[in-house]
């Protein structure tokens, strides 16, 4: 069986790599066309061809992460259908390859695809996307979510703060910072504004600061406002760079651990964390969809193909993979709108397609 295992692993791996490279080349071509358009739009800001090529290269890991499950599906279907058409898989079954053993072999191979997808989605792609965003900000201006920027909250036993960060500049420094500090009863204590801020251990280093402190302990005693301007100010806070980045950038650019910390921060400060919790669980379950794709492809090995039929069956498998991808995205949006349980929202498409593929596999085995 080790010879059979090496045969399947080699054929499937080669097919998956070929399909992934083909899809990736197509996406790179589209990205290159977009960046060539930026050569004229951003020429005044110093945007050159080498910058466009770097942008295209930095987007590639994110595309590959999204393409891995469907590449696994198409590559495995092609190999299984080809083995079935040439009767090689029938010979393997005659030689003792039981259905459960075949499924186990594919799932063992799927663990490798899961690890590759996890590394791409949790380490390589987020780093590349952030570098791409920072490079783009050098020519398009600061990174922001809109005119008001991002809002964050921080609560302690004695006070709480509402923080607004308008944007990131091209050096990854915060720009346009405004901090509203309140008592535990909700009374405004001070408003701090800073032109720029940098992250440090347990604090923000603010520059060009203007601070307005309200004098008095109650609404009836607020008779004056003390204004002072400072060149620098260290503001102690537990809000990290990743939390600000999550509010200003896409959660796709965050690691699983950073998303977990950010969702805890939002929940602790009574902010809506539904969107980020769904994204967190999606990043957990998405690599596992490679196993679902392998299970979905195995029944094709038990079909009997005539000449010219293999293309139609492969096309049907591709449509099944695309439907899984669309359903996964639709569930994420609906779950966010309807406040569904995040982990169920993210896991439901994978569980549904796993059950469908196992049912199809059992039916094909019994039929054949």
N, C-alpha and C positions, 0 to 999 in steps of 0.2 A: 504493500500500500504506500510505502514511502516514494516509490517511483511514480505512482499515480498522483500522489500529493505534489511532488515536484513538477510534474507535467501541468497540472491544473494551475498551480501557483505561478509558474512561468508564463503560461499562455494568458491568464487573466491579468497579471501585472503588466505585461507588455501591451495588452489591449487597452487597459485603463490609462496607462501613460500616454499612449498614442491618441486616445480620445481627448484626454485632458489637454494635451499640447495643441490639438486641433482647435478646441473651443477657446483656449487661452490665446492662440494666435489671432482668432477672429476678434476677441475683445481688445487685444492690444492694437489691432488695426483701427478699430473704432476710436480708441483713446488717442491714437496718433493723429487721426483726422481732427479730433477736437483740439488737441494741442497745437496743431498747425494753424488752426483758426486763431488761437491766442497769440501767434507770432505777429499778427497785424493788430489785434485788439490791445495787446500789452507791450507793443514795441517801444512806446514812449517811456515805460517803466524799466526798460532794460531786459525784457524777456527775450531769450535767444533759443535757438534750436536745442542746445545742450540742456537747457532747463526743461524743455518739453519732453525730451527723451528720459530725463531723470524722473519726471512726473509719471510717465508711462510705466517705467520700471517699478516705481513705488506702488502703483495701483495693481500690479500683477498678482502679488500674494493674496489680496482681497478677492480678486476674481477667481483665483485657483481655489480658495476656501469655499466660495459659493458653488463652484463647479464640481467639487470632489464627489459628492453623492451621486449626481446624475452621470458623471464620468464612470464611476464604479458600476452603475446600473447598465449603461450602454456597453461598456467593455465586457462585462460578465455575460450579458445576453448574447452578444456576438460570439463569444467563445463557446457558450453552451449550445447555441443554435448550430454553430458550425460542427461541433462534436456530434450533435444529434443527426445532422444531415449526412455526415460521412459514416454514420453508424459506429463511431468510435466509442461514444458513451454507452451504446448498447453492449458493446464488447466489454467495457469496464464493468457494467452491471452483471454481465454473465460471469465475469471473473471474480465476483464477490463484493463489488462496491454497493453496499446497501444504501437505501435512501437516507437513513439517519447519519450514516458515516459520511456521505457526500455533503449533507447539510453542515455537519460538524467541521469538515475540512474548509468549507467556504467561510464559516463564521470565524475560524481560527485565522484565516487570511484577512478577514474583515477587521480583526483587532489591529492589524498593522495599518490599514486605511484609516481606522478611527484615530490612532495615535498621530498620524500625519495630519489629518484634518484638525485635530485638537491643537497641535503645535502651530499650524497656520493661523487658526482663528484666535488663539489666546496669546500668542507671542509675536509671530512674524508680521501678520497682517495689521494688528493694531499699531505696532511700531512704525511700519511703513506708511500707514494712513496718516499718522500724526506728523511724520516727516514731510509727507506730501502737503498736508495742510499748512505747516509752517513755511514751507518753500513757496507755496502759492500766496501766502500772506505778504511776502516780500514785494509782490507785484500788484496784488489786488487790494492791499490794505489790511486792516486789523480783522481778526476772526471774531465774529459775533453772531448771535442768534436773531438779531433785529435791532431796532432803535433803542430798546430798553436794556438789552443785554440779558444777563442771567441773575436770578434772585436765589439766595440761599438763606437758611435760618440756622441759628445755633442757640440752644437752650442750656442754662445751668440752673442750679437751685436758687440763686439770688437774682439772676437777670437773664435776659435773652437779647439776641441781636438779629437784625435783618440786614443782609449784605447784598449789595448790588455791584456786579462787575460788568462793565459795558463790553469789554473785548479783550482779546490777547493780541499783542503786537508780534512782529516777526522774530523777536528774541524770546518769545514765550513768557513775556512779562504781562501782568495784568494792567489794564488801562481803564481809567475812569471808575475809580472805586468809591463807593458811598456806603457807610456803615451807620445804621440806626440802632442805638442802644437803648433798651427799655428796662424798667424794673420788673420784678416778678409779677406786679399788679398791672403791668402794661403801660406805665407812665414813661414818657419819653425823657431820657437822661441827656443824650448828646447825639450830635450828627457829625460824623467824621468823613471828610472828602479828601481823596488823594489822587494825584495825577497818574501815579504809577505805583506798582507794588511787585515785590518779589517774594518767593516762598522760602522759608527757613524752617528749622526744626521747631515745631510747636508755636510758630508765630509768622506773621507777615511783616516784611520790612517795607513800610510805606514811604514814598517820597513826595515832596511838595504838598504838605498836608495843611488843611484848614479844618479846625475843630471848633464846633459850637456847643458849649455846655449850658444847659438850662439850670439856673440858680433857683433854689427853693425845693421843698419837699412835697408840695402838693400843687394842684391847679391854681389855688387861690394865692399862692406865695411865689409864683413864677414871675418875678418883677423884672428880671434882667437876663440877658444872654451874654455869656462870656465867650468871646471869639479870640482864638489864638492861631497863629500860623507857625508851623514848624517845618524845617527842612527835611527831617526824617522822623519816623515814629515806628516803634515795634509794637504790633498789636497781637497779644496772645490769642490763639484760636486753635481749634482742632480741625478746622476746614483745610483739607489738603489740596495739593495741586490737582490730583486726580478728580476730586469732587468738583472743583471749579471747571475742569476740562469736561467732565460729564455734563455739566449744565450748559456749557457753551458749545461743545462738540457733540457728535453723534455717539450714542452708547455703543455702537459697533466698534468704536476705537478703544474700548476698555477691556481689560482682562476680567476673567471671572471673579478673581479675588477683589479687584477694585470695584466691580459692580456690586458685590456683596457688601462691602464696606459702605458704599454710597447709598444703597437701599436701606441699610440699617440707620444711616445718618438721617435720611428723609423720614423714616418711620419714627425715629426718636424725636424729631422736631415737628411732628404732626403734618408732614407734607405728603402729597400723593406720590407713592412709589410704584404704582401699578405698572407703568410702562417699563421701568427699569427692572422690575422683578420678572416680567415676561421675557425681557431681553436676556436677563441672567439665566433663566431656565432654558431659554432657546439655545444659548451658547453651550449649555451642559448637554442638551439632548441632540443638537445638530450633528456632532461627530458620530453619534450612535446611529444616525440615519444611514450610514454606510452599511451597517449590518442589515438594516431593513431592505436596502437595495439589493444586496446579495441574496437575501431570502426571496425577494421578488423575482430575481433572475433565474433561480434554480429550476422552477417548473419548465422552462424552455428546453432544458436538456431531455425532458421526457416526451417531447413532441416528435411527430414523424413528419419530416419536411420532404416535399417534392422539389424538383428543380424550380428555382425562382421564387419559392415561398419564404425563404429566410429573410428577405428584405422587408416584407410585410409584417412579419412577427417582430423583427427588431424595431420597426417603426411603432408598432403597438406598445412595445415595452418603453420606448422613449416617451410616448404620450402618457403612459402611467407615471413615469418619473417626473414629467412636467406637472402633471396633476397633483402629485405629492408636494412638489415645491410650491405651487400656487395655494394649495390647501393649508400648508404650513404658514404662509404669509397671511392668508385670510383669517385663520384662527387667531393669529397674533393681534390683528386689528380689532376683530370682534371681541376677543377677550379683554382688550384694553377698554373698549367702549362699554361692555356689559359687566365689567369688574368680575370676570371669572377668576377662579383660583389659578394663579400664574403657572404652577408646575403642571397642572392638568391641561391648561391651554397649550403649553409647549409640547407636552408628551402625547396628546391625543392623536395628532396625525400619524406619528410613528407607530403607536399602538394599533391604530386602525389598519394601516397598511401592512403591519406585521401579521395581524390576524387574517387579512385577505390573502396575503402571499402564502401563509401556512395552510390555509384552507385549499387554495389552488394546488399547492404542492401535494397535499394528502389526496386530493381528488385525482391528480395526474398519476400518482403512484398506484392507487387502487385501479384506475382505468387501464393502465398499461401492464 
